[in-house]
Amino acid sequence: MSTRFFQDMLDSIAERGRQFLDRPPARPASNKRGSKEPATPETIGSLSRALLSGQGEASGVALAGQVLDRYADLSPADRIEFFRLLARELGPNPQRLRAAWTDYDEAPTPQTLQRLLRAVEPPRQELFRRLNLAPGGTSALVAMRQDLLEHAGTDAELASVDDDLVHLLYSWFNRGFLVMQRITWSSPADVLERIIRYEAVHTIQG
């Protein structure tokens, strides 16, 4: 089954979720004076929190797409501020981590170890996983890593965000997931075109 089928399926899920998200919101509540509360514009931070707290698959894919679209429109400086938000607000919960470590220290069982491992994992890793659900999500996350390398420099505050992203990319691009296939003229056209375009040693005319 071709990857195009899965891509079309993801696009369909994202579109249905986007239609759900684009429904007119409920009328804002009025205060005691009868005036409507002003609408709060959605930021990439608020969209990211909504993506983490949501459960629906279709709305999650659509939200992930919105976050990535919003990120693509940010300036380099604003992208770094987004990474700072991930570092400050979406790290491991210290109280939960301390409690899980205490439980494991007192009774090192498989159950307490699992609770400790869950407490150690920062919420931003789950955010990256959900962003990866959006069409083009993997390439967007790779581009985020490139932004971290180019603009974050040696910023110690962002080192943890970079570590989390690298950890996920390493697991996704593990060589054990590679599949060796013979390339023939029956292979997908886009694969053949890329080989012809990027082959640097043996010139391919057609």
C-alpha positions as CSV (number, residue, x, y, z in Angstrom):
1,M,0.0,0.0,0.0
2,S,1.5,3.3,-1.0
3,T,2.4,6.1,1.3
4,R,0.2,8.4,-0.7
5,F,-2.9,6.5,0.7
6,F,-1.8,7.2,4.2
7,Q,-1.0,10.8,3.4
8,D,-4.4,11.3,1.9
9,M,-6.0,9.7,4.9
10,L,-4.1,12.0,7.3
11,D,-5.1,15.0,5.2
12,S,-8.7,13.9,5.3
13,I,-8.6,13.5,9.1
14,A,-6.9,16.9,9.5
15,E,-9.6,18.6,7.3
16,R,-12.4,17.1,9.3
17,G,-10.8,18.2,12.5
18,R,-10.3,21.7,11.0
19,Q,-13.9,21.9,10.1
20,F,-14.8,21.0,13.7
21,L,-12.4,23.6,15.1
22,D,-13.7,26.3,12.7
23,R,-17.3,26.0,13.9
24,P,-18.6,29.3,15.3
25,P,-17.8,29.5,19.0
26,A,-20.5,29.8,21.6
27,R,-21.7,33.3,22.4
28,P,-19.4,34.9,25.0
29,A,-20.7,35.3,28.5
30,S,-21.8,38.7,29.5
31,N,-20.6,40.4,32.7
32,K,-22.8,42.2,35.1
33,R,-22.9,45.3,33.0
34,G,-24.1,43.3,30.0
35,S,-21.0,43.8,27.9
36,K,-19.4,40.8,26.2
37,E,-16.0,39.5,27.2
38,P,-13.3,40.3,24.6
39,A,-12.1,37.4,22.6
40,T,-8.6,36.2,23.4
41,P,-6.4,35.6,20.3
42,E,-5.0,32.1,20.1
43,T,-1.2,32.0,20.4
44,I,1.1,29.2,19.6
45,G,1.4,28.6,23.3
46,S,-2.4,28.3,23.9
47,L,-2.7,26.1,20.8
48,S,0.1,23.8,22.1
49,R,-1.6,23.5,25.5
50,A,-4.9,22.7,23.8
51,L,-3.2,20.0,21.7
52,L,-1.7,18.4,24.8
53,S,-5.0,18.5,26.7
54,G,-7.2,17.2,23.8
55,Q,-8.2,13.6,23.2
56,G,-9.9,13.5,19.8
57,E,-7.9,12.2,16.9
58,A,-9.3,14.4,14.2
59,S,-9.3,17.6,16.3
60,G,-5.8,16.7,17.5
61,V,-4.4,16.4,13.9
62,A,-6.0,19.7,13.0
63,L,-4.6,21.4,16.1
64,A,-1.2,20.0,15.4
65,G,-1.4,21.5,11.9
66,Q,-2.4,24.8,13.3
67,V,0.5,24.8,15.7
68,L,3.0,24.0,12.9
69,D,1.4,26.7,10.6
70,R,1.7,29.2,13.4
71,Y,5.3,28.2,14.1
72,A,6.2,28.6,10.4
73,D,4.9,32.2,10.5
74,L,7.1,33.1,13.5
75,S,10.3,35.1,13.2
76,P,13.5,33.5,14.4
77,A,13.3,35.5,17.7
78,D,9.7,34.4,18.3
79,R,10.7,30.8,17.6
80,I,13.3,30.9,20.3
81,E,10.7,32.4,22.7
82,F,8.5,29.4,21.8
83,F,11.3,27.1,22.7
84,R,11.7,29.0,26.0
85,L,8.0,28.4,26.7
86,L,8.5,24.7,26.2
87,A,11.5,24.7,28.5
88,R,9.8,26.6,31.3
89,E,6.2,25.4,31.2
90,L,6.4,21.9,29.7
91,G,9.2,20.3,31.7
92,P,8.8,17.5,34.3
93,N,6.6,18.4,37.3
94,P,9.0,18.7,40.2
95,Q,6.5,17.7,42.9
96,R,5.3,14.6,40.9
97,L,8.9,13.7,40.1
98,R,10.0,14.0,43.8
99,A,7.0,11.9,44.9
100,A,7.7,9.2,42.3
101,W,11.4,9.1,43.3
102,T,10.5,8.8,47.0
103,D,8.1,5.9,46.2
104,Y,10.8,4.1,44.1
105,D,13.5,4.8,46.7
106,E,11.4,3.2,49.4
107,A,10.1,0.3,47.3
108,P,12.1,-0.3,44.0
109,T,9.4,-2.4,42.2
110,P,8.5,-2.5,38.5
111,Q,5.4,-0.5,39.3
112,T,7.2,2.3,41.1
113,L,9.8,2.4,38.4
114,Q,7.1,2.9,35.7
115,R,5.6,5.7,37.7
116,L,9.1,7.3,38.0
117,L,9.8,6.9,34.3
118,R,6.4,8.6,33.5
119,A,7.2,11.4,35.9
120,V,10.6,12.0,34.4
121,E,9.3,12.4,30.8
122,P,8.5,16.0,30.1
123,P,5.1,16.9,28.6
124,R,6.9,18.6,25.7
125,Q,7.9,15.1,24.4
126,E,4.2,14.2,24.1
127,L,3.6,17.6,22.4
128,F,6.3,16.7,19.8
129,R,4.6,13.3,19.3
130,R,1.3,14.9,18.7
131,L,2.8,17.5,16.3
132,N,4.2,14.6,14.3
133,L,0.6,13.5,13.6
134,A,0.0,16.5,11.3
135,P,0.7,16.1,7.6
136,G,4.3,17.1,7.1
137,G,4.8,16.9,10.9
138,T,8.1,14.9,10.8
139,S,9.8,17.3,8.4
140,A,8.5,20.3,10.5
141,L,10.1,18.8,13.6
142,V,13.4,18.3,11.8
143,A,13.2,21.9,10.8
144,M,12.6,22.9,14.5
145,R,15.8,21.0,15.4
146,Q,17.6,23.0,12.7
147,D,16.2,26.3,14.2
148,L,17.5,25.2,17.6
149,L,21.0,24.5,16.2
150,E,21.1,27.7,14.2
151,H,19.6,30.2,16.6
152,A,19.7,28.8,20.1
153,G,23.5,28.5,20.2
154,T,24.8,27.4,23.6
155,D,21.7,28.6,25.5
156,A,21.6,26.3,28.5
157,E,17.9,26.9,29.0
158,L,17.1,25.4,25.7
159,A,19.4,22.4,26.0
160,S,16.7,20.3,27.5
161,V,14.3,21.0,24.7
162,D,16.9,20.1,22.1
163,D,17.7,16.8,24.1
164,D,14.0,15.8,24.0
165,L,13.7,16.5,20.3
166,V,16.9,14.6,19.5
167,H,15.7,11.7,21.7
168,L,12.5,11.4,19.7
169,L,14.2,11.8,16.3
170,Y,16.7,9.1,17.1
171,S,13.9,6.7,18.0
172,W,11.9,7.5,14.9
173,F,14.9,7.2,12.5
174,N,16.4,4.1,14.1
175,R,18.2,2.1,11.4
176,G,16.2,-1.0,12.5
177,F,13.1,0.6,10.8
178,L,14.8,0.9,7.4
179,V,13.4,-1.4,4.7
180,M,15.7,-2.4,1.8
181,Q,13.9,-2.5,-1.5
182,R,15.2,-3.0,-5.1
183,I,14.7,0.1,-7.2
184,T,13.3,-0.7,-10.6
185,W,11.4,1.2,-13.3
186,S,8.3,0.0,-11.5
187,S,9.2,1.9,-8.4
188,P,7.2,5.0,-7.5
189,A,7.9,7.9,-9.9
190,D,8.8,10.3,-7.1
191,V,11.5,7.9,-5.8
192,L,13.0,7.6,-9.3
193,E,13.0,11.4,-9.8
194,R,14.8,12.0,-6.5
195,I,17.5,9.4,-7.4
196,I,18.0,11.1,-10.8
197,R,18.1,14.5,-9.2
198,Y,20.5,13.8,-6.3
199,E,22.7,11.1,-7.7
200,A,26.2,12.7,-7.3
201,V,28.4,9.9,-8.6
202,H,26.8,8.2,-11.6
203,T,24.9,10.6,-13.9
204,I,21.5,9.3,-14.7
205,Q,19.9,10.6,-17.9
206,G,16.5,9.0,-17.6
